[in-house]
Amino acid sequence: MKAKILNYAPVGLSLVFGLLAVFELSACGGNSAASSSATDDSASGAVAGAVGGGLTTSLSSGTQASMRYQVPPSIARSIKNAFDPMPNALAAGLCPTFVSSSGSGCSASGSSMYLTYTACSFTGVATWNGVQELSMSSGTASCGTFPNPGASGTLYRQFVTSSGVNTAGSATVAAGGVTETIDDATANLGNFDGDTIAAVNPNSGYGDAVLFNSAGARTSLTFGHHISVTGDFDHSLSGALSITETAGAASRSVSGKVTLYHNLLKVIATSTIDVVHENICCLPVSGKISTVYSAGSNVNPTNAGSAYVGKTEVMTFTGCGTATLQKIDGTTSNVNILRCF
């Protein structure tokens, strides 16, 4: 039996994630290790994309925010990274970014910067609508400069209802006749089991929060997003991770746990992360993500979801955007992870 799902490893706050391609998660096993790489469709890959997105948009100097597309060039050309809301400089003229001047879709008020996407396309493939807020725990935001909260500060990112309004909201991404919603407002991220998921942003609601230590290095990433395409997939994704880095270093280690609710299959994927990130890539370049599937406490899995309960998958990173995936049936394949949100 197969469950038809859209895997959102796409958008990382940078959520990225491809993205609007429908994948099939097999409940019946598969073939042995493949010699060629396939597009990833796993919960582990979705987690990698979401974590990478939060990290990529939070480098204190702002330099990494322009590197969200640094997957292998051959992969980048094929997918065009259509769904990344923080594009590199080559796409900066198509939609507002933090380097945009006021009046070009960027506005600032107090410690917050607002990027307004109105039927805009970073690459000509996907169309974004919504408002993204980047806010600092202290300091004054200014269009043209990446918002840096400074030592011992926190940088937040969230989709809000409108520019200048600090109320959690959502954004949509449309491509190929399919519209995906990135929701940072729904209580408990709309998870199927009714679990309580703490708010991430001072506005209430979700998004990303990155904490910096007294030396200006990042120490933690907390995030939450509800990502869905009506009738195809529905994921509630949240996590709290530790970051080990030296201020100004080109690499860092990331560890912790992320929970992904498959709201259509009614199963929970819990991922344990131990990976290394580098500035040149929004995805891990080495390390592992181990994901265990379980039933919820209050709602039984669907028939298709039951095939995942008690099973484990392991993703081992071999480079930027490449990994091997040991699936729940024990087989192993090479995979390409195409996006970060």
URCOR-V69102 format. One line per field, one symbol per residue. phi: phi as a letter, one per 20 degrees, with the letter a starting at -180 (. if undefined). psi: psi as a letter, one per 20 degrees, with the letter a starting at -180 (. if undefined). burial: b if it has 24 or more other ideal C-beta (glycine too) atoms within 12 Angstrom, else e. A space follows every 50 residues. Layout:
# URCOR-V69102
phi: ???
psi: ???
burial: ???
This chain:
# URCOR-V69102
phi: .cdeceeeefffgfhba.gededdeedcnbefgeededffcefffffgff ffffffecggfnfffedfeeeggffgffdmlfdeecffffdffebfcfef egndndbcbmeddcddddldcfcnddddcqcdddcdfbodfbgocffdfn gmecddcaecfafndecgbbcccdalnddddddddfgllmffemfecffd dgfmncpccdddefenefdbccbabdcbcgndbbcdcbacceddbdgnfe bbdcbqccdceefeemcddddddbcddcgfbedgdbnccdcdebefedcf ffgffgfefnecccddedrfncadceefenfcbecdedbcd
psi: qqpoqopmjelphjqo.gflppqpopjjrarrpqhrqrpqkrhghggggg ghggghjjphiihiijjijlrphhgghhijlhjoimrrhhjhihqqaiiq rqikipqqocjqppopoolqphijgqpqprpppoqqhrrpqppippooir pjrppqpqprhrpiompqbrqqppqkjppqpoojhppkkkqhikqpoqqh qhiraabqpppqaiijqqhqpprpqopqopigropppqroqqporppiqi rqqpqaqppponigilrpoopppnrpqqhiqirqiraqopppqrqrhhpq qrgghhihpiqqqppppiaojqrqoorijiqqqpqpoirq.
burial: eebebbbbbbbbbbbbbbbbbbbebbbeeeeeeeeebbbbbbbbbbbbbb bbbbbbbbbbebebbbbbbbbbeebbeebbbbbbbbbbeebbebbbbbbb eeeebbbbeebbbbbbbeebbbbebbbbbbbbbbbbbebebbbeebbbbe eebbbbbbbbbebeebebbbbbbbbeebbbbbbbbbebbbbbbeeebebb bebebbbbbbbbeeebbbbbbbbbbbbbbeebbbbbbbbbbbbebeeeee bbbbbbbbbbbbbbbbbbbbbbbbbbbbbbbbbbbbbbbbbbbbbbeeee bbebbebbbebbbbbbbebbbbbbbbbbeeeebbbbbbbbb
